[in-house]
Amino acid sequence: MSAQRVEHAEVVVIGGGVIGTSIACQLAEAGVGVVLLERGQLGAGSSGTTAGVVRAYFPGSPLIGELAVRSVAAYHALAARTGIELLRERVGFLVLCTERQQVEEFRREQAEQRAAGVEVELLTAAAAARRNPLLDEGAIVAAAWSPEAYACDPAAIVHAYATAAERAGAVLRTRTPVTAIDEDGLVHTPAGSIRAETIVCAAGPWADTVAAMAGVELPVTTYPVDLLLTDAPAPALPDLPMTLHPSSLRIRSWGDRILVGMGRPGAEETKAQWRSRVADQLGATYPALAGRRVEHGWSGDLDVSPDGLPVLGRDPSRPFVYAAGFSGQGLCQAPAAGELVRDLVLGNEGNTYDRLGVQRFQPSSGILRG
């Protein structure tokens, strides 16, 4: 390794998904010299295994809603700038309430959500059933409705950011895994080493592994998730909004089929048992889908923090910046995450970092989670 030429870069971004390419784009357009390293192909990790929806409403988390609202606006601007269609159609996001307590929780935070720029309202059960005609109106008491949710092509978003980053001078290298990181910022790969003034970890499910190479502990874990498909009950069924049930069951139209997700198997549950539980909940919530076979669609890995919010900040003892723990929602937050990391690198940070950094998990921090 010592015989190989050592390159230099102001910033090395590790990870070529939607978060990493957004960061590379934002930094390069700010005049920062950037090299992005991706172990496989761009967008081949968790960015390519999502439900393909960008939304602004995150129940219980107005802070993330604020980042998502910023991100939706940024996607529209990026599409206009690159000519690449990013947010294809507005499908809306319906969050079902099966208990009055959930309605009260919505009402308590609605003003804060709206202050964050999130457009959301409470619907009656009947109005919710008009939005999603498969819904059993009697199974819910109300629903939150946010129109700002869009079907998208994750690969197109990654491509748009990668294209813009390269046009601004960033160097993007695929099939270039990071094998080691020295204390002085030397990043090793099979193709050679790069000495970085700042390292940015945006490696998704591999973020904790990459951070550990640099001697940084990130409180994120990785677990696999499966998305399922089932047949629609009728070919003339209108497009369904992304619909979330309190059980974590979520569905949306997927071509002429229906995409289904619901967490993951429990600790003592097999995949077959979990799929049976998903099918039962699906039939209880949407009677027209009762008894229908659910089959495997695709799998992916999610990086998740202890409170389910992103972990974004800078290590206090070394030039190491991290953006991880997006829980499969990176598409919704990538533009804002890129802006936040750019500001961190440039030294223009604000109080958002206090609420998203790892210090929030320290008992003495006094920072409220979420």
N, C-alpha and C positions, 0 to 999 in steps of 0.2 A: 504494500500500500504506500510506503514511504517513497518509492521510486516514481509514483504517479504525480502528475502535475496537480497542484492545489489551486482551485479557482477561488475567486472572492466574490461575494455578493452582499449587498446591504441587507437583504432579507431572503431567507430560504423558507418557503411555505411547504409544509409536508402534508400532502393530501390533495387529490385532484377531483374531489366531488364538488357539489354545488357551493359548499362553504369555502373550500380552498380556492376555487376559481374566482369566486366573488372577491375574496381577500386579495388575490393576486391582481385582479383588475383594478380594484380601488387603490391599491398601493402604486401600481405602475402608472395609473392616470394621475397620481399625485407627484409623480417624478421620482419615485423610489425604484432602485434597481432590484428586481425580483427574479428569483429562480424558483419554480414550483417543481416538486418531485412527487410523482405518483407511482405507486408500486405496480399498478396494472394499467388499465385504460382509464381515461377520464370518465368520471361518472359511473364506474363499474361497481362501486361499493353500495352503501345504503342509499345513495342518491338515485340509483337505478332500480330500487326495489320498493318504491313507495306506492301509495294509492293514487298518486298523480293529481293532488289537489293543493292549491295554494289558498289559504283562508286567513281572514283577519281576526275572527272571534276565537278566543281561547277562554272557556269558562273557568272562572276562579283565578285568572292571571291577567289583569289589565296591563301589566308591564310587558308581557309577551305580545299582547294585542297591539300595544303601541309600536313595538318593533315590526310586527306583521303588517300594520297599516303602512308604515314607512316602506316596507318591502314591496307591497302591492304597487305603490306609486312608482317605486324604482323600476319594477318590472315593466310597467307601461312605458317609462322613459327609455329603458334599454331596448325595448322592442322597436320604438320609433327611431332609435339611433342606429341599430344594427340591421333593421329590416327583417329580423327573425321573429316569427309569431311565437309568443311565449305563453300568454294566458288566452287559451283558445275560446272558451265559452264560460259564461257566468252560470254556475249551477246552484249556488246558494248552500248554506249550512244550517241544518235543522238539528237542534239539541232537545231531546225529549225529556219531559219531566213526568215521572210516575208517582211522585209524592208531593204533597203541598209544601213540605220543607224545602224541596228543590226550587219551587217557585219563589219562596221567600228568599232563598239564597240569591237567586237571580235578581230579584228586586233590590236587594241590599247592595249589589255591586254594579247595577246597571248604569248609575250616574258616573261611576269611576271608569267603566268601559267606554262610555260615550266621551268622557273627558280625554281618554286616550285616542279618540278618533274612530272607535269601533262603532259601526252601524249595527244595532241589534235591538229587537223588540220581542215582546211576549205575545204569543199566539194562543188562541183557544185550541182545544183538542180538535174541533171541527176544522178550523183554519189550517192546522198542521196536516190533517188528513187530506186537505185539498192540495197542499204542497207535495205530499207523498201519498198517492192513492193506495199504496199497498198497506199503509198503516192501519192497525186496528184502533179506531178512535177511542174505544172503551178501555184500552190498555194504558192510556196516558191521561194526565189531568191538564197539561198545557205543554208548550214547547217554545224555546227561544229560536228566533229566526234571524240569521244574518245573511244578507244578499251578497256580501263580498266574499265569495268563494268561487274559485275558478278551476276548471279542468285544465291541465297543462301537460306538456311533454317534458319530463325532467331532462332528457338527453338534449333537447333543444336549449334549455336554460343553461346547462353546463357548457354547451357549444357556444352560446352567445357570450358568456363571460370569458371563456377561453379565447375566443376570437378577439374580443375587445382588449383583453390583457396582452395578447401578443402584438396587437396593433400599437399598444402603448409602450412596447419594449420589453415586456416580461418574457422570460424563457421558460417554456413548459416541457418537461421531460417525463414521458411515460415509461412504464416498465423499468423504473429506476427506484427500487426499494432502498430505504435507509437502513443500514446495518449497524451503525453505531454513531453516537454523538459524544464528542469530547467536551470537557469542562470549558475549554476556551472557545467553543462555538464551531469546532470543526465537525462537519457533517460528512459521514462516510457512506459511500454507495459502491456497488460493484464496478461502476464506471469511473470512479475517482472520488475525490473529496472536495468539499466546498467550505471555505471559511466564511461564516455568516456573522454579520454584526448583530443581527436579531434572527431568532428562529421562531417561526409560527407553526404551531401544531394544530392542524385541522384534519386529522386522520380518521375521524369518525370512529368506527368500531375498534380501530387500532390506536386510538389516541392515548390510552393509558400506557400501552406498550412503548409508543414513541416517547412519551413524556418520561417514562422510567429510564430510557436510554440517557436522557439529559439530567437524571437525578431529581426529577420533579414528580411528585405524587399527585395525580388527578383523581378526584373522587367520582369516577365514572366506571360503570360496569357494562358489559356487553352481553346481550342475549339474543337468540334467534327468534324470528317471528315469521309466521306463515300467513299469507293472504289466500283466500278461497274464492271460488267461483261457483255460481249456481245459475240455472236457467231462469229467465224471466217467465212469468205466467202467461204472458200474451205478447205477440210480436208488435202490437200497436201501443205498448206501454210507453207513456211519455218519459222523457229523461228524468231520473230521480235525483234530488239533491243529495249531497253527502248528509247522511242522517246518523246521529249518535244516540244510542240508548244508554241509560245509567249503568247497565251491565258491562259497558265498553263495546257492545255490539255496534258495528258501523257498516253501512252499506252505501253504495252509489251505483249508478248505471255504468256499465262497462261494455260499450258496443251494444250487442243484442243480448248481453248477459248481465248479471249482477255481481259486483265485487263485494266480498264479505270479509270482515276481520273482527276479531274479538280477543285481544290480548294474546295470551299464550297458555299452554298447559300448566296446571298447578304442580306443586312439588311431587305429589304422589299420583299424578294423572298421566296416562299415556296420550299420545297424539290422537289415537282412535277415540278415546274417551272424551278428549277435548273437542274433537270434531263433532261428536254426538251431542255434546252440551251446546255447541254453537248452533247445530241444526234445531235443537229443542227451543232455544231462545229465539231463533229466527222465525220459527213457526208460531211462537206465542205472540211475537210482536207484529208479524206480517202473515196473517192467516193464509193468504194465497200462496205462500212459500212453504207451508207446512208439508212435511213428508218429502220435500224435494232433496235430491242428493246434492251435497256440497263436496266439491273436489278441489284438490290442490291447484292453486294458481301459480304462485312463486314464493320464494323464501328470501329473507334478508336478515341482516344483523343490525340491531339498534344499540347506540351508545346512550346510556341513561345515567343521570345524576341521582343522588338520594332524594331530592325533592322534585325531580322531573323537569326542572328548568335548565337551560343551558349553563355551562360553566365557561365563562369568558373573562379573561383578565391577563395579568402579567405576574410572573414569579418575582418576588421582591429581591432575590439574591442573584439573579442572572438574567441575561437578555433573552428570555423565553416567554412567548405569548401563546395563549391557548384559547381555542374555540371548539368546545366539545359538548357532549351530553345533550344533543338536540332531540333525542327520543323519537327519531323518524320524522321530525317536523322541520328539518333544516330547510326544505324548500320554502317554507312560509317565512323564514327569518334570515335567509342567506344574504340578501342585499344589505339589510341593516347590520348584520354581523360583520360583513365586509367593511362597512363604514366605521363601526366601533373599533375593529382591529386596526384599521388605518390610523384612526385617531390615537390609539394606544401607542403605536409605533412612532408616530410623529410627536407624541407628548401632549396631545390635546384632549386628555381624558376628562370625563365628567362623572357625576355621581351614579350613572348607570352601572359603572364597573363595580362599585361597592355592592350593588345589589345582585350582580351576576358572578363575581369572583369567588374563589374557593373559601375566602375568609368568612363567608356567610355560614359555613358549616362549623365554625368555631363557637363553642358555647358562650364565650365572652363577647362575641361580636355585637350582639344586640340588634342584628339585622333580621328582619322578618323574612322568612322564606316565602317566595311567591309574590 
